[in-house]
Amino acid sequence: METVEILKLLWPIILIQFVVQIFAIVDVARRKKTRNLTSAAWIVIIVVGEIVGPIVYFLIGRAED
């Protein structure tokens, strides 16, 4: 399988990951406080954690307003 064929299969997943990360970062930036960690720590987890980081943030890090 060529690299181009692999990229054609993976681009939707990469796009979804990018959108979820951006949404999570914007959410962290707009909130006054988060649970368990600081906002900066959550942003690092979101960026480094790729698809898992934003999911973890939405499940356990998002504080109720």
N, CA, C, O and CB atoms as a CASP TS submission, in Angstrom:
PFRMAT TS
TARGET T0000
AUTHOR 0000-0000-0000
METHOD Language model
MODEL 1
PARENT N/A
ATOM      1  N   MET     1       0.847  -1.172   0.000  1.00  0.00           N
ATOM      2  CA  MET     1       0.000   0.000   0.000  1.00  0.00           C
ATOM      3  C   MET     1       0.898   1.242   0.000  1.00  0.00           C
ATOM      4  O   MET     1       1.843   1.333   0.784  1.00  0.00           O
ATOM      5  CB  MET     1      -0.967  -0.006   1.227  1.00  0.00           C
ATOM      6  N   GLU     2       0.605   2.165  -0.857  1.00  0.00           N
ATOM      7  CA  GLU     2       1.395   3.378  -0.973  1.00  0.00           C
ATOM      8  C   GLU     2       1.042   4.384   0.117  1.00  0.00           C
ATOM      9  O   GLU     2      -0.030   4.315   0.717  1.00  0.00           O
ATOM     10  CB  GLU     2       1.196   4.001  -2.340  1.00  0.00           C
ATOM     11  N   THR     3       1.935   5.297   0.358  1.00  0.00           N
ATOM     12  CA  THR     3       1.733   6.331   1.364  1.00  0.00           C
ATOM     13  C   THR     3       0.524   7.193   1.031  1.00  0.00           C
ATOM     14  O   THR     3      -0.233   7.576   1.924  1.00  0.00           O
ATOM     15  CB  THR     3       2.977   7.199   1.489  1.00  0.00           C
ATOM     16  N   VAL     4       0.344   7.495  -0.225  1.00  0.00           N
ATOM     17  CA  VAL     4      -0.787   8.332  -0.638  1.00  0.00           C
ATOM     18  C   VAL     4      -2.105   7.626  -0.336  1.00  0.00           C
ATOM     19  O   VAL     4      -3.056   8.272   0.105  1.00  0.00           O
ATOM     20  CB  VAL     4      -0.695   8.674  -2.144  1.00  0.00           C
ATOM     21  N   GLU     5      -2.181   6.343  -0.558  1.00  0.00           N
ATOM     22  CA  GLU     5      -3.401   5.591  -0.266  1.00  0.00           C
ATOM     23  C   GLU     5      -3.687   5.568   1.231  1.00  0.00           C
ATOM     24  O   GLU     5      -4.840   5.679   1.648  1.00  0.00           O
ATOM     25  CB  GLU     5      -3.288   4.161  -0.800  1.00  0.00           C
ATOM     26  N   ILE     6      -2.655   5.427   2.028  1.00  0.00           N
ATOM     27  CA  ILE     6      -2.822   5.429   3.479  1.00  0.00           C
ATOM     28  C   ILE     6      -3.324   6.786   3.953  1.00  0.00           C
ATOM     29  O   ILE     6      -4.218   6.862   4.795  1.00  0.00           O
ATOM     30  CB  ILE     6      -1.498   5.075   4.178  1.00  0.00           C
ATOM     31  N   LEU     7      -2.748   7.858   3.409  1.00  0.00           N
ATOM     32  CA  LEU     7      -3.195   9.198   3.788  1.00  0.00           C
ATOM     33  C   LEU     7      -4.639   9.451   3.388  1.00  0.00           C
ATOM     34  O   LEU     7      -5.370  10.131   4.109  1.00  0.00           O
ATOM     35  CB  LEU     7      -2.298  10.245   3.158  1.00  0.00           C
ATOM     36  N   LYS     8      -5.059   8.919   2.256  1.00  0.00           N
ATOM     37  CA  LYS     8      -6.460   9.069   1.828  1.00  0.00           C
ATOM     38  C   LYS     8      -7.404   8.406   2.828  1.00  0.00           C
ATOM     39  O   LYS     8      -8.518   8.881   3.048  1.00  0.00           O
ATOM     40  CB  LYS     8      -6.666   8.461   0.421  1.00  0.00           C
ATOM     41  N   LEU     9      -6.956   7.313   3.428  1.00  0.00           N
ATOM     42  CA  LEU     9      -7.781   6.617   4.414  1.00  0.00           C
ATOM     43  C   LEU     9      -7.760   7.311   5.774  1.00  0.00           C
ATOM     44  O   LEU     9      -8.754   7.275   6.500  1.00  0.00           O
ATOM     45  CB  LEU     9      -7.310   5.180   4.564  1.00  0.00           C
ATOM     46  N   LEU    10      -6.654   7.934   6.122  1.00  0.00           N
ATOM     47  CA  LEU    10      -6.494   8.505   7.451  1.00  0.00           C
ATOM     48  C   LEU    10      -6.907   9.965   7.586  1.00  0.00           C
ATOM     49  O   LEU    10      -7.108  10.436   8.706  1.00  0.00           O
ATOM     50  CB  LEU    10      -5.095   8.373   7.860  1.00  0.00           C
ATOM     51  N   TRP    11      -7.039  10.696   6.486  1.00  0.00           N
ATOM     52  CA  TRP    11      -7.309  12.129   6.605  1.00  0.00           C
ATOM     53  C   TRP    11      -8.586  12.457   7.369  1.00  0.00           C
ATOM     54  O   TRP    11      -8.599  13.459   8.085  1.00  0.00           O
ATOM     55  CB  TRP    11      -7.387  12.733   5.246  1.00  0.00           C
ATOM     56  N   PRO    12      -9.669  11.670   7.261  1.00  0.00           N
ATOM     57  CA  PRO    12     -10.859  12.010   8.064  1.00  0.00           C
ATOM     58  C   PRO    12     -10.595  11.886   9.573  1.00  0.00           C
ATOM     59  O   PRO    12     -11.088  12.693  10.360  1.00  0.00           O
ATOM     60  CB  PRO    12     -12.035  11.100   7.670  1.00  0.00           C
ATOM     61  N   ILE    13      -9.831  10.894   9.958  1.00  0.00           N
ATOM     62  CA  ILE    13      -9.505  10.698  11.373  1.00  0.00           C
ATOM     63  C   ILE    13      -8.623  11.844  11.871  1.00  0.00           C
ATOM     64  O   ILE    13      -8.825  12.356  12.972  1.00  0.00           O
ATOM     65  CB  ILE    13      -8.796   9.334  11.589  1.00  0.00           C
ATOM     66  N   ILE    14      -7.657  12.237  11.066  1.00  0.00           N
ATOM     67  CA  ILE    14      -6.772  13.342  11.421  1.00  0.00           C
ATOM     68  C   ILE    14      -7.572  14.638  11.552  1.00  0.00           C
ATOM     69  O   ILE    14      -7.335  15.420  12.473  1.00  0.00           O
ATOM     70  CB  ILE    14      -5.653  13.503  10.370  1.00  0.00           C
ATOM     71  N   LEU    15      -8.501  14.869  10.655  1.00  0.00           N
ATOM     72  CA  LEU    15      -9.331  16.069  10.697  1.00  0.00           C
ATOM     73  C   LEU    15     -10.211  16.086  11.948  1.00  0.00           C
ATOM     74  O   LEU    15     -10.324  17.116  12.613  1.00  0.00           O
ATOM     75  CB  LEU    15     -10.201  16.159   9.438  1.00  0.00           C
ATOM     76  N   ILE    16     -10.826  14.962  12.266  1.00  0.00           N
ATOM     77  CA  ILE    16     -11.668  14.862  13.465  1.00  0.00           C
ATOM     78  C   ILE    16     -10.829  15.125  14.713  1.00  0.00           C
ATOM     79  O   ILE    16     -11.258  15.855  15.607  1.00  0.00           O
ATOM     80  CB  ILE    16     -12.343  13.465  13.551  1.00  0.00           C
ATOM     81  N   GLN    17      -9.646  14.539  14.777  1.00  0.00           N
ATOM     82  CA  GLN    17      -8.751  14.748  15.916  1.00  0.00           C
ATOM     83  C   GLN    17      -8.426  16.231  16.077  1.00  0.00           C
ATOM     84  O   GLN    17      -8.486  16.767  17.183  1.00  0.00           O
ATOM     85  CB  GLN    17      -7.453  13.932  15.742  1.00  0.00           C
ATOM     86  N   PHE    18      -8.086  16.881  14.987  1.00  0.00           N
ATOM     87  CA  PHE    18      -7.726  18.293  15.021  1.00  0.00           C
ATOM     88  C   PHE    18      -8.899  19.142  15.507  1.00  0.00           C
ATOM     89  O   PHE    18      -8.712  20.026  16.342  1.00  0.00           O
ATOM     90  CB  PHE    18      -7.270  18.761  13.635  1.00  0.00           C
ATOM     91  N   VAL    19     -10.086  18.891  15.004  1.00  0.00           N
ATOM     92  CA  VAL    19     -11.273  19.661  15.388  1.00  0.00           C
ATOM     93  C   VAL    19     -11.589  19.463  16.871  1.00  0.00           C
ATOM     94  O   VAL    19     -11.909  20.426  17.568  1.00  0.00           O
ATOM     95  CB  VAL    19     -12.486  19.250  14.525  1.00  0.00           C
ATOM     96  N   VAL    20     -11.503  18.232  17.354  1.00  0.00           N
ATOM     97  CA  VAL    20     -11.789  17.953  18.764  1.00  0.00           C
ATOM     98  C   VAL    20     -10.747  18.631  19.662  1.00  0.00           C
ATOM     99  O   VAL    20     -11.090  19.169  20.715  1.00  0.00           O
ATOM    100  CB  VAL    20     -11.811  16.421  19.023  1.00  0.00           C
ATOM    101  N   GLN    21      -9.490  18.605  19.249  1.00  0.00           N
ATOM    102  CA  GLN    21      -8.452  19.281  20.035  1.00  0.00           C
ATOM    103  C   GLN    21      -8.697  20.784  20.103  1.00  0.00           C
ATOM    104  O   GLN    21      -8.601  21.375  21.178  1.00  0.00           O
ATOM    105  CB  GLN    21      -7.067  19.007  19.439  1.00  0.00           C
ATOM    106  N   ILE    22      -9.009  21.400  18.987  1.00  0.00           N
ATOM    107  CA  ILE    22      -9.271  22.841  18.962  1.00  0.00           C
ATOM    108  C   ILE    22     -10.476  23.179  19.841  1.00  0.00           C
ATOM    109  O   ILE    22     -10.435  24.140  20.609  1.00  0.00           O
ATOM    110  CB  ILE    22      -9.512  23.324  17.513  1.00  0.00           C
ATOM    111  N   PHE    23     -11.537  22.397  19.729  1.00  0.00           N
ATOM    112  CA  PHE    23     -12.732  22.626  20.538  1.00  0.00           C
ATOM    113  C   PHE    23     -12.405  22.526  22.028  1.00  0.00           C
ATOM    114  O   PHE    23     -12.874  23.344  22.820  1.00  0.00           O
ATOM    115  CB  PHE    23     -13.834  21.617  20.165  1.00  0.00           C
ATOM    116  N   ALA    24     -11.612  21.541  22.412  1.00  0.00           N
ATOM    117  CA  ALA    24     -11.246  21.358  23.815  1.00  0.00           C
ATOM    118  C   ALA    24     -10.364  22.498  24.315  1.00  0.00           C
ATOM    119  O   ALA    24     -10.550  22.974  25.435  1.00  0.00           O
ATOM    120  CB  ALA    24     -10.530  20.023  24.005  1.00  0.00           C
ATOM    121  N   ILE    25      -9.417  22.936  23.508  1.00  0.00           N
ATOM    122  CA  ILE    25      -8.541  24.044  23.906  1.00  0.00           C
ATOM    123  C   ILE    25      -9.344  25.328  24.085  1.00  0.00           C
ATOM    124  O   ILE    25      -9.132  26.068  25.046  1.00  0.00           O
ATOM    125  CB  ILE    25      -7.426  24.257  22.862  1.00  0.00           C
ATOM    126  N   VAL    26     -10.255  25.589  23.172  1.00  0.00           N
ATOM    127  CA  VAL    26     -11.107  26.779  23.288  1.00  0.00           C
ATOM    128  C   VAL    26     -11.971  26.681  24.541  1.00  0.00           C
ATOM    129  O   VAL    26     -12.167  27.681  25.232  1.00  0.00           O
ATOM    130  CB  VAL    26     -11.998  26.945  22.030  1.00  0.00           C
ATOM    131  N   ASP    27     -12.489  25.499  24.842  1.00  0.00           N
ATOM    132  CA  ASP    27     -13.309  25.303  26.029  1.00  0.00           C
ATOM    133  C   ASP    27     -12.499  25.564  27.302  1.00  0.00           C
ATOM    134  O   ASP    27     -12.987  26.223  28.220  1.00  0.00           O
ATOM    135  CB  ASP    27     -13.888  23.881  26.048  1.00  0.00           C
ATOM    136  N   VAL    28     -11.282  25.060  27.363  1.00  0.00           N
ATOM    137  CA  VAL    28     -10.421  25.291  28.520  1.00  0.00           C
ATOM    138  C   VAL    28     -10.140  26.786  28.671  1.00  0.00           C
ATOM    139  O   VAL    28     -10.187  27.315  29.781  1.00  0.00           O
ATOM    140  CB  VAL    28      -9.097  24.501  28.382  1.00  0.00           C
ATOM    141  N   ALA    29      -9.855  27.454  27.583  1.00  0.00           N
ATOM    142  CA  ALA    29      -9.516  28.872  27.631  1.00  0.00           C
ATOM    143  C   ALA    29     -10.693  29.737  28.092  1.00  0.00           C
ATOM    144  O   ALA    29     -10.487  30.771  28.728  1.00  0.00           O
ATOM    145  CB  ALA    29      -9.043  29.333  26.265  1.00  0.00           C
ATOM    146  N   ARG    30     -11.895  29.332  27.784  1.00  0.00           N
ATOM    147  CA  ARG    30     -13.074  30.130  28.142  1.00  0.00           C
ATOM    148  C   ARG    30     -13.563  29.886  29.561  1.00  0.00           C
ATOM    149  O   ARG    30     -14.275  30.722  30.117  1.00  0.00           O
ATOM    150  CB  ARG    30     -14.191  29.842  27.183  1.00  0.00           C
ATOM    151  N   ARG    31     -13.199  28.770  30.150  1.00  0.00           N
ATOM    152  CA  ARG    31     -13.667  28.449  31.505  1.00  0.00           C
ATOM    153  C   ARG    31     -12.823  29.154  32.558  1.00  0.00           C
ATOM    154  O   ARG    31     -11.616  29.329  32.395  1.00  0.00           O
ATOM    155  CB  ARG    31     -13.636  26.931  31.739  1.00  0.00           C
ATOM    156  N   LYS    32     -13.482  29.556  33.641  1.00  0.00           N
ATOM    157  CA  LYS    32     -12.760  30.203  34.730  1.00  0.00           C
ATOM    158  C   LYS    32     -11.971  29.197  35.548  1.00  0.00           C
ATOM    159  O   LYS    32     -10.909  29.524  36.077  1.00  0.00           O
ATOM    160  CB  LYS    32     -13.724  30.959  35.627  1.00  0.00           C
ATOM    161  N   LYS    33     -12.479  27.973  35.656  1.00  0.00           N
ATOM    162  CA  LYS    33     -11.736  26.952  36.382  1.00  0.00           C
ATOM    163  C   LYS    33     -12.046  25.570  35.812  1.00  0.00           C
ATOM    164  O   LYS    33     -13.077  25.352  35.175  1.00  0.00           O
ATOM    165  CB  LYS    33     -12.070  27.004  37.886  1.00  0.00           C
ATOM    166  N   THR    34     -11.124  24.649  36.063  1.00  0.00           N
ATOM    167  CA  THR    34     -11.272  23.266  35.630  1.00  0.00           C
ATOM    168  C   THR    34     -11.128  22.365  36.854  1.00  0.00           C
ATOM    169  O   THR    34     -10.680  22.805  37.913  1.00  0.00           O
ATOM    170  CB  THR    34     -10.222  22.899  34.528  1.00  0.00           C
ATOM    171  N   ARG    35     -11.506  21.118  36.697  1.00  0.00           N
ATOM    172  CA  ARG    35     -11.364  20.172  37.801  1.00  0.00           C
ATOM    173  C   ARG    35     -10.014  19.485  37.740  1.00  0.00           C
ATOM    174  O   ARG    35      -9.470  19.265  36.658  1.00  0.00           O
ATOM    175  CB  ARG    35     -12.488  19.132  37.773  1.00  0.00           C
ATOM    176  N   ASN    36      -9.486  19.156  38.874  1.00  0.00           N
ATOM    177  CA  ASN    36      -8.302  18.312  39.068  1.00  0.00           C
ATOM    178  C   ASN    36      -6.965  18.959  38.702  1.00  0.00           C
ATOM    179  O   ASN    36      -5.989  18.737  39.418  1.00  0.00           O
ATOM    180  CB  ASN    36      -8.460  17.079  38.272  1.00  0.00           C
ATOM    181  N   LEU    37      -6.868  19.735  37.642  1.00  0.00           N
ATOM    182  CA  LEU    37      -5.597  20.321  37.207  1.00  0.00           C
ATOM    183  C   LEU    37      -5.807  21.768  36.793  1.00  0.00           C
ATOM    184  O   LEU    37      -6.940  22.239  36.687  1.00  0.00           O
ATOM    185  CB  LEU    37      -4.987  19.511  36.040  1.00  0.00           C
ATOM    186  N   THR    38      -4.705  22.466  36.562  1.00  0.00           N
ATOM    187  CA  THR    38      -4.793  23.842  36.068  1.00  0.00           C
ATOM    188  C   THR    38      -5.151  23.833  34.581  1.00  0.00           C
ATOM    189  O   THR    38      -5.052  22.804  33.913  1.00  0.00           O
ATOM    190  CB  THR    38      -3.456  24.602  36.303  1.00  0.00           C
ATOM    191  N   SER    39      -5.560  24.977  34.087  1.00  0.00           N
ATOM    192  CA  SER    39      -5.901  25.097  32.671  1.00  0.00           C
ATOM    193  C   SER    39      -4.691  24.800  31.783  1.00  0.00           C
ATOM    194  O   SER    39      -4.818  24.139  30.752  1.00  0.00           O
ATOM    195  CB  SER    39      -6.442  26.502  32.372  1.00  0.00           C
ATOM    196  N   ALA    40      -3.524  25.290  32.185  1.00  0.00           N
ATOM    197  CA  ALA    40      -2.313  25.048  31.398  1.00  0.00           C
ATOM    198  C   ALA    40      -1.994  23.555  31.309  1.00  0.00           C
ATOM    199  O   ALA    40      -1.602  23.063  30.251  1.00  0.00           O
ATOM    200  CB  ALA    40      -1.124  25.801  32.008  1.00  0.00           C
ATOM    201  N   ALA    41      -2.161  22.847  32.405  1.00  0.00           N
ATOM    202  CA  ALA    41      -1.902  21.394  32.401  1.00  0.00           C
ATOM    203  C   ALA    41      -2.882  20.678  31.479  1.00  0.00           C
ATOM    204  O   ALA    41      -2.497  19.757  30.759  1.00  0.00           O
ATOM    205  CB  ALA    41      -2.004  20.815  33.835  1.00  0.00           C
ATOM    206  N   TRP    42      -4.149  21.096  31.495  1.00  0.00           N
ATOM    207  CA  TRP    42      -5.137  20.469  30.614  1.00  0.00           C
ATOM    208  C   TRP    42      -4.819  20.729  29.151  1.00  0.00           C
ATOM    209  O   TRP    42      -5.009  19.850  28.311  1.00  0.00           O
ATOM    210  CB  TRP    42      -6.538  20.977  30.939  1.00  0.00           C
ATOM    211  N   ILE    43      -4.338  21.920  28.839  1.00  0.00           N
ATOM    212  CA  ILE    43      -3.980  22.212  27.447  1.00  0.00           C
ATOM    213  C   ILE    43      -2.832  21.322  26.995  1.00  0.00           C
ATOM    214  O   ILE    43      -2.839  20.828  25.867  1.00  0.00           O
ATOM    215  CB  ILE    43      -3.598  23.696  27.281  1.00  0.00           C
ATOM    216  N   VAL    44      -1.854  21.114  27.855  1.00  0.00           N
ATOM    217  CA  VAL    44      -0.742  20.216  27.516  1.00  0.00           C
ATOM    218  C   VAL    44      -1.261  18.796  27.294  1.00  0.00           C
ATOM    219  O   VAL    44      -0.863  18.136  26.334  1.00  0.00           O
ATOM    220  CB  VAL    44       0.334  20.228  28.635  1.00  0.00           C
ATOM    221  N   ILE    45      -2.133  18.329  28.161  1.00  0.00           N
ATOM    222  CA  ILE    45      -2.698  16.977  28.011  1.00  0.00           C
ATOM    223  C   ILE    45      -3.489  16.863  26.709  1.00  0.00           C
ATOM    224  O   ILE    45      -3.400  15.849  26.017  1.00  0.00           O
ATOM    225  CB  ILE    45      -3.607  16.630  29.215  1.00  0.00           C
ATOM    226  N   ILE    46      -4.254  17.885  26.378  1.00  0.00           N
ATOM    227  CA  ILE    46      -5.055  17.876  25.150  1.00  0.00           C
ATOM    228  C   ILE    46      -4.157  17.805  23.919  1.00  0.00           C
ATOM    229  O   ILE    46      -4.426  17.037  22.995  1.00  0.00           O
ATOM    230  CB  ILE    46      -5.950  19.127  25.080  1.00  0.00           C
ATOM    231  N   VAL    47      -3.098  18.600  23.905  1.00  0.00           N
ATOM    232  CA  VAL    47      -2.215  18.646  22.733  1.00  0.00           C
ATOM    233  C   VAL    47      -1.381  17.377  22.623  1.00  0.00           C
ATOM    234  O   VAL    47      -1.277  16.796  21.542  1.00  0.00           O
ATOM    235  CB  VAL    47      -1.295  19.872  22.803  1.00  0.00           C
ATOM    236  N   VAL    48      -0.787  16.941  23.729  1.00  0.00           N
ATOM    237  CA  VAL    48       0.085  15.775  23.702  1.00  0.00           C
ATOM    238  C   VAL    48      -0.718  14.481  23.590  1.00  0.00           C
ATOM    239  O   VAL    48      -0.271  13.513  22.976  1.00  0.00           O
ATOM    240  CB  VAL    48       0.960  15.742  24.950  1.00  0.00           C
ATOM    241  N   GLY    49      -1.894  14.476  24.184  1.00  0.00           N
ATOM    242  CA  GLY    49      -2.713  13.268  24.205  1.00  0.00           C
ATOM    243  C   GLY    49      -3.445  12.971  22.919  1.00  0.00           C
ATOM    244  O   GLY    49      -4.158  11.971  22.826  1.00  0.00           O
ATOM    245  N   GLU    50      -3.281  13.825  21.922  1.00  0.00           N
ATOM    246  CA  GLU    50      -3.927  13.677  20.622  1.00  0.00           C
ATOM    247  C   GLU    50      -5.428  13.454  20.768  1.00  0.00           C
ATOM    248  O   GLU    50      -6.120  14.386  21.179  1.00  0.00           O
ATOM    249  CB  GLU    50      -3.302  12.521  19.850  1.00  0.00           C
ATOM    250  N   ILE    51      -5.967  12.296  20.462  1.00  0.00           N
ATOM    251  CA  ILE    51      -7.419  12.087  20.530  1.00  0.00           C
ATOM    252  C   ILE    51      -7.868  11.719  21.942  1.00  0.00           C
ATOM    253  O   ILE    51      -9.003  12.010  22.318  1.00  0.00           O
ATOM    254  CB  ILE    51      -7.843  10.989  19.549  1.00  0.00           C
ATOM    255  N   VAL    52      -7.011  11.095  22.719  1.00  0.00           N
ATOM    256  CA  VAL    52      -7.370  10.674  24.071  1.00  0.00           C
ATOM    257  C   VAL    52      -7.401  11.872  25.024  1.00  0.00           C
ATOM    258  O   VAL    52      -8.248  11.925  25.916  1.00  0.00           O
ATOM    259  CB  VAL    52      -6.378   9.611  24.581  1.00  0.00           C
ATOM    260  N   GLY    53      -6.491  12.830  24.848  1.00  0.00           N
ATOM    261  CA  GLY    53      -6.418  13.995  25.726  1.00  0.00           C
ATOM    262  C   GLY    53      -7.718  14.785  25.806  1.00  0.00           C
ATOM    263  O   GLY    53      -8.207  15.040  26.907  1.00  0.00           O
ATOM    264  N   PRO    54      -8.294  15.181  24.667  1.00  0.00           N
ATOM    265  CA  PRO    54      -9.568  15.906  24.738  1.00  0.00           C
ATOM    266  C   PRO    54     -10.698  15.079  25.348  1.00  0.00           C
ATOM    267  O   PRO    54     -11.548  15.621  26.055  1.00  0.00           O
ATOM    268  CB  PRO    54      -9.972  16.357  23.356  1.00  0.00           C
ATOM    269  N   ILE    55     -10.713  13.804  25.088  1.00  0.00           N
ATOM    270  CA  ILE    55     -11.763  12.947  25.661  1.00  0.00           C
ATOM    271  C   ILE    55     -11.642  12.912  27.175  1.00  0.00           C
ATOM    272  O   ILE    55     -12.644  13.022  27.882  1.00  0.00           O
ATOM    273  CB  ILE    55     -11.679  11.513  25.086  1.00  0.00           C
ATOM    274  N   VAL    56     -10.419  12.759  27.679  1.00  0.00           N
ATOM    275  CA  VAL    56     -10.190  12.758  29.121  1.00  0.00           C
ATOM    276  C   VAL    56     -10.602  14.100  29.723  1.00  0.00           C
ATOM    277  O   VAL    56     -11.223  14.146  30.785  1.00  0.00           O
ATOM    278  CB  VAL    56      -8.710  12.459  29.436  1.00  0.00           C
ATOM    279  N   TYR    57     -10.256  15.180  29.045  1.00  0.00           N
ATOM    280  CA  TYR    57     -10.652  16.504  29.546  1.00  0.00           C
ATOM    281  C   TYR    57     -12.165  16.618  29.632  1.00  0.00           C
ATOM    282  O   TYR    57     -12.683  17.063  30.656  1.00  0.00           O
ATOM    283  CB  TYR    57     -10.091  17.617  28.644  1.00  0.00           C
ATOM    284  N   PHE    58     -12.885  16.231  28.595  1.00  0.00           N
ATOM    285  CA  PHE    58     -14.344  16.361  28.609  1.00  0.00           C
ATOM    286  C   PHE    58     -14.981  15.445  29.640  1.00  0.00           C
ATOM    287  O   PHE    58     -16.040  15.772  30.176  1.00  0.00           O
ATOM    288  CB  PHE    58     -14.914  16.057  27.233  1.00  0.00           C
ATOM    289  N   LEU    59     -14.365  14.310  29.932  1.00  0.00           N
ATOM    290  CA  LEU    59     -14.938  13.386  30.902  1.00  0.00           C
ATOM    291  C   LEU    59     -14.642  13.778  32.357  1.00  0.00           C
ATOM    292  O   LEU    59     -15.531  13.722  33.206  1.00  0.00           O
ATOM    293  CB  LEU    59     -14.417  11.996  30.637  1.00  0.00           C
ATOM    294  N   ILE    60     -13.394  14.175  32.644  1.00  0.00           N
ATOM    295  CA  ILE    60     -13.044  14.419  34.054  1.00  0.00           C
ATOM    296  C   ILE    60     -12.505  15.804  34.368  1.00  0.00           C
ATOM    297  O   ILE    60     -12.395  16.154  35.544  1.00  0.00           O
ATOM    298  CB  ILE    60     -12.044  13.429  34.480  1.00  0.00           C
ATOM    299  N   GLY    61     -12.168  16.599  33.380  1.00  0.00           N
ATOM    300  CA  GLY    61     -11.535  17.882  33.659  1.00  0.00           C
ATOM    301  C   GLY    61     -12.437  19.084  33.564  1.00  0.00           C
ATOM    302  O   GLY    61     -12.121  20.149  34.095  1.00  0.00           O
ATOM    303  N   ARG    62     -13.538  18.927  32.905  1.00  0.00           N
ATOM    304  CA  ARG    62     -14.428  20.067  32.666  1.00  0.00           C
ATOM    305  C   ARG    62     -15.236  20.360  33.918  1.00  0.00           C
ATOM    306  O   ARG    62     -15.988  19.505  34.386  1.00  0.00           O
ATOM    307  CB  ARG    62     -15.371  19.793  31.467  1.00  0.00           C
ATOM    308  N   ALA    63     -15.088  21.563  34.468  1.00  0.00           N
ATOM    309  CA  ALA    63     -15.810  21.965  35.661  1.00  0.00           C
ATOM    310  C   ALA    63     -17.209  22.433  35.298  1.00  0.00           C
ATOM    311  O   ALA    63     -17.432  22.994  34.225  1.00  0.00           O
ATOM    312  CB  ALA    63     -15.054  23.067  36.404  1.00  0.00           C
ATOM    313  N   GLU    64     -18.134  22.198  36.191  1.00  0.00           N
ATOM    314  CA  GLU    64     -19.504  22.663  35.967  1.00  0.00           C
ATOM    315  C   GLU    64     -19.560  24.170  36.190  1.00  0.00           C
ATOM    316  O   GLU    64     -18.937  24.684  37.119  1.00  0.00           O
ATOM    317  CB  GLU    64     -20.509  21.926  36.907  1.00  0.00           C
ATOM    318  N   ASP    65     -20.283  24.862  35.364  1.00  0.00           N
ATOM    319  CA  ASP    65     -20.414  26.324  35.513  1.00  0.00           C
ATOM    320  C   ASP    65     -21.470  26.670  36.517  1.00  0.00           C
ATOM    321  O   ASP    65     -21.718  27.849  36.771  1.00  0.00           O
ATOM    322  CB  ASP    65     -20.742  26.983  34.181  1.00  0.00           C
TER
END
